[in-house]
């Protein structure tokens, strides 16, 4: 009997899984699945313990879902990608695998691993098929009139929407059950040999069914309020689907098709179109990883920014990391991140801007820290966001545009509802003073158990402008190429 193997990674679902569907096309093939955990590699990539726990719990649910289809999910743990490829070879021999099916990952190390696996398995006589599955449109398929990768989001988005209007990517149903279904004896799933940290399942429900339920609920009505609510962290204005997309319990095509089913106008203008733009941003950063592999190698996109003289201040970095900078909106954001493994998107921009443009600390330190804590950690999105904030990336915020953290707090958490949620030491400070608590305390002869600002924003801004201007003058290679 022919044996088909599905190699699962960040695609932990049975619905709209391109590799799984292809493996199941033949009704006569025996289909099995394999997940290989690589803790040493995860440590190198700064995977958050909460994300490891989320993957583990999702994997257990997926094993049961696959068993109901008559597909056994096998599990193995080894150190790194090289060991994973070696084990994959051995597993294919033991199971007499004829064909391997997998969904592409776009990070540099993952692409190198997959190329090695394809080469070695092909030599072994195994047919290997890969699929673009974690994107709406494959990297390289949306290009400029000069056949180059887009480096600016707005024209990319316009071209992207044009492609979607011409024809939507197919959203696949779950494959039908095999004749062996359901399986009762399942291979053991041992816990990862990796730090694991619990998380709030009310905020981040586990598994494919929960992801689909949240998607349906969001697209029916909340998506219409998304443009008005998305920037206000005290409101539940976002979908909270990022962890589902990062781990693959949900696909971007499922998001697109559900959105259009509930809001048919979303490809055009309107409120629902704004959320669609977030899906396109997600793909934009993936397309960039493939077009410019240096983004996976701790390199800025804009070459001249290598000359920026970042400050070495471990004390200030620690204050930022712990939410003790003396700027309430920044501190509340960091405490939300540390407590839950998630941060509101507007706050990610504010917190990143503060570290880079107020403290002059290398953006890569913040990028690594976010990855080490975020339950929805995703290299493409995280790197894209940090390089945007640092003015080092493609289509980044101009280097001379610097967020004022106090003004940002006044604009997006005017009454301090979010701030008080995470900074209980400011509970007694009135709404109008919440963004200047020490001024209020001094005027009213109060003592606050809250740090003074570690820098003065106006002076820090001038220092940052001078640092970036010096970098521009010092660099003779100002082209992003």
N, C-alpha and C positions, 0 to 999 in steps of 0.2 A: 504493500500500500504506500502511496505517495504521502510524505509528511511535510507539512508547511509549518514554519516557525515564525511567530510574530515577536519581534524584539521590542519590548515596551520601554519607554523612557519617561518623557514628559507628556504622555498621551494616555492618561489613566482613565479610559472610558470605553464603552462598547458602542455607543452611538457616534456617528460621523467620525470614525477612526479609519483613515484611508488604508493603512497597512493591514488592519484586522479585516476590513471588508474584502480587500484583494486576496488575502490568504484564504478566505472562506468562499471564494467564488466557485471553486470546484467542490461539488457535493460529495465527491468520492475521496477527497484528501483527508488525512488525519491532521487536525490543526491543534497546535500547542502554543503556549506563550511563555515568555521568559522575561524576568526583570532582574537586572544585575545591579546591586548596590555597590558603590565605590567610595567608602568613607574617607579614604586618604585624599582622593581627588576632590571630594566635597569640601574637605578642610582647606585645600589650596584655593578653592573657589569661594570660600567664606560663606558656605550655606548656613542659614540660620537654624538653630535647633528646633524652633517652632515649625519651620518648613519641613524639616526631616520628619517631625512627628505627624504633620499633615499628610505627607506622602505615605508614611507608614499606614496610617489609618485608611487612607483612600485605597491603598494597595490591597488591604484586607477586604474591603468592600468589592473591589474589582475582581478579586479572585472568586468571590461568591457569584458575582454576575456572570463571569465567564463560565463557571461550572454549570450554571443554569443553561448555558448555550452548548454544553458538552465540550468545553475547552479547558484543559488543565493549565493553570498558571504556575510555572516553576520559579524558584527564587534562588539566587546565589549572591554571596557577598565576597568581594575581594578588595584589594587596596585601591587600585587606580585603573585608568583606561587601558593600559597595556595588559594588565592582568585580566581585565574584562574581555578583551579580544581573544586572549589565549583560552580563557574558559569557554567562550562562545564557540571556538573551533572544536574543543573537546566535546562540548554538549551536542553540537551538530553531528559529530561522529557517533556518539553514544545513542542518540535518538534517530539516527539514520535520516537526517533532514535533507530533503531534496531542494527546498526553496526557502529563503529567508526574506521576510517582509518587515520594513521598518520605516518610520517617519523621520524626516530630516530634523536635525538640530543645526543651528546656524552659527554658533560660537566656534572660534578657531580650533580649540582643542577637541571639541566634539566632532568637528568635520574631519580632522586628522585621524581620530579614532575610527570613524566610519569608513574613511578611505582605506585604512589598513584592514579593517574587517572585510570589506568588499574584495580587496585584492587576495587575501589569504583564503577566504571561503570559495572564491571563484576557482582558485587553484585546486581546491578540495573537491570541486565538482558541484558545489552548491550554487544554484541560481539566486541572485540577490536583486531585490527591487526596493528602491527608496521612493518616498513620496513627500511632496510639499504639503504639510498638514497643519502646521501651527500658524499659518498665515492665510489671508484671504486670496492674495495673488502671489505667485512665486517671486522670490528675489530675482531681479534682472528682467522681469517682464514688463515693468513700467519705467520707461527711459525717456530722455529728452529727445528733441528732434535731431540732435547730433549723436544719438545712440550712446549717451553717457548716463551714469546714475544721477538722479536728482540729488542736489545738496541743499535745497530749500523746500520747506514743507508745503507752502501754499501751491506752487505749480505742481508739485507731486500729488497733492490731494485732488486738484482739479483733473489731472490726467487719470488718477486712480478712479475717481467717480465716473469718469467717462467710460473707462473699461467695465466698471460694474453695471452701468446702464446698458452696455452692449450685451452683457450676459453675465448672470450671477454664477459664482462658483457653486458646484453641486454640494448639497448637504445630505450625507448618506444616512440611512437608517441603520439600526443595529442589524448585524447579519442574522439570518434565521438560525435556529438551533440545529446542531448537528444530530445525527442519528443516535449518538451516544448520550445525549442529554436526558436528564441532568446527571452530572457526576456527583458521587457521594464521597469517595475517597480522594482527598485533595493533598497535594504536596505540602509539607510544612512551611510556614512563613515565620522565620525567626526574627526577632527585633533587630534593627540596625545596630551595629557597633559604632554608634555616633551619638553625641549629646542630643538628647531630646527634651523638649520643654513643652509643657501643656499650654493650651490656648483656649479662648472662649469660643465654644462651638455655637453659641448664639450669634456671635459676630461672623464666624467662619465655619458654617456647617460643612461637614465632610462628605465627599463622594459625589458621584455623578447625578444622582436623583435630586439631591439638595441643590446642586448648581443649576440644574434645569428649572427647578421650582423657583429659585431666586430670579433667574433670568426672565421667566414668564411674568412674574409679579412686577418686576421693574419695567418691562416694556409695555405693560398695559396702561399704566398711568404715571408713575414717578418720572419716567423718562421725559415727559412733557414739562415737568418742573425743573429738569436738570440744568438748563441754562441759567435760571434764576437762583438756584440753590447750591450749585456745585462748588462755589468759592467760599462758602460759609461753614466752617468746621463744626459749629454747634448744631447744624442741621444734618439730618440723614439724607443728604441730597445726591449721594453717589451710589453706584450699583453694588460696590464691594464684591465685584466679580473678579478682581485682579488675581487673587490666589487661585481661583478656578482655572483661569487662563494660563497662569504661570506653571501650574502642575499638570494641566491638561485634563482635568475632570470636565472641562468645557472647551469647545472649539470656537474660534472666531467666526466660523461659518454658521454655527448654531446661533451665535449672537446676531449676525446679520439677518438671517432668515426669520428669526423670531421678531426682531425689530420691524422688519418690513411687513410681516404678517399683522402685527398690532398697529403699526404706523406706516402705511403704504407710501407716504410722502417723504420718508426719511432720506431718500437718495437726492432729493431736491433741497429746498430751503425749509426752515422751520425748526422747532425745538428739538425734535427727535434727531434731526440732522447733526446737531452739535455733539450728541453722544456717539454717533457714527464716526465723527471726526476723531474721537479718541481711539477707536479701533484702527483707523487709518494711521494715526501717529504710531501706534504699536507696530504696525507693519513697516512704516517708514524706518524706524530704528533697526528692525531686522534686515531690511534691504541694505542699509548702510553697513551693517556688520559684514555682510558678504562682499560688498563692493570695496570696502576699506578695512581689511583684516587688522590693521594696526589699532583699531578701536578696541580690539580684544586683548591688546598687549600693553595696557597702561599708557598708551600714547594719546596726546591730544590730536584732534583733527587739524586744527590750525597750527602749523609748524612754528610760527613766531611765538606762540604762547609757551614754548619750551623755555624761553628766556625769562619768564616771570619769576621773580625772586620771592618765592613763598617763605613765610616765616616759620621758624621752628619754635613753637610755644606749646609744649605738652600740657602745661597748666591750663591754658585757654582751651585747648582741645578737650581736656577732661571736663571743664566747666560746661562746654557746649554739649558734650556727650551725655552728661548727667542732668541737663536741664537746670543749670545754675549760672546763667549768663547775666541775670539781672534784667533781661528783656522778656516780659511776660509771655508774649505770643510765641517766641522762640522756645522758651523753657517748657511751656505747656505742650508744644508740638513734640519735643524730645521725650517728655515724660509719657505722652501717649504712645510713642513708638516703643519705648522701653517696656511699658506695661503690657501692651497688646500685640506687638509685632507688626503694627500697621500705622501709617500716618496719612492723614488727609492730603490730597494732592496739592492744594494751595499751600499747605504748611510745608510740604517737601520743598517747594520753591523758596519759601521764606527762610527755612532752616538752612538750606544749602547756600543761599545768598549770604546769610549772616556769617557762616563759617568761612566762606571764600572772600567776600568783599568787605566784611567788617573785621574779621580776625586775620585775613591774608594767609590762611592755612590751605595747603595743597588740596584741591578738590578730590584727589585720589584717596586721601585719608577718610573723607566723608563718604565717598562711594563705597569703600571697603566696609566702613562701619554700618552703613545702611544694609548692605548685603548680609552682614553677620547677624542682623536683628529682624529684618523684614520677613514676614511669613509669605509675602508675595514677591520675594526677591526674584528679579529677572534681569540678566546682564544687559540685554539690549535696552530695555526701558530705563534701568537704573543708570547705566553709563550715559545714555542719551540725555536724561534729565540733569545729571550732574555737569556734563559738558555744556549743556545749554546755560545753566546757572553760572558756570565759570567763565563763559564767553570764550571757551576753547574749542567748541564743537561746530559742526555744520549747522547753519541756521540758528546760531546761538543768540542770546540776548547781547546787544552791543556792550563792549567792555566798559564803556563809560556810563551805562545805565545801572544804577545800584539801588536796590530796594532799601527804603528806610523801614527798619523793623517795627518801630513804633507806629508809623503811619499805616503800615500793613495791618497791624493789630487793630487800630482804630477803624479801618475800613471794613475788615472782614469778621471782627468780633467786637463790635462797638460797645456793647454792654458788658463784655467780659464773661459771658455765659460759658464759653469753652475754657477760657483761662481758669475760672474758678473750679471747673470740673477737675483740673489736673494740678492746680496750685492752691490747695486748701489754705495755705498760710496767708493768702490774699483775700480770704472770705469776707473780712470786715471792710475792705476798701470799697468805697462807693463806685457805681458804674462810671461816672465821669472821670474818675481818677485811676481806674484800673490799669491804664497803660503808662501811668506816671506814679506808681505807688509810693515811691520814696519822697516825692514832692508833697504828696498828701500827708504822709506820716510826719514829715518835718513840720509842716504847717499846723498840724493838729496834735503835735507832741505825742505821737504814737511810736511804738517800737515794732518793727516788722522782722520776722524771722525769714528774711528773704534777701539774697545778695544784692549789693549795689551793682550797677552795670559794669562789666569788666572792661569795656571800652566806651569812648564817647563817639557816637555815630558820625557826627560831622567831621571830626578829626580823622577817624578811621577811613572815611570816604576819600578824603584828600590824599591820604597815604596810599590807598589802593589805586587811585587815578595815577599817582606818580609812579607806582610800581609797574603798572601796565604800560604807561607811556615810555618808561625806560626800556621795557622789554621790546616794544615796537622799534625803538631807535637802535637797540643792540642787535636786532635780527636783520639780516639781509634777505632772508627767505620769508617774506610776508605772505606768500601764496599758500593756501591750504593744501596744495599738492606738494 
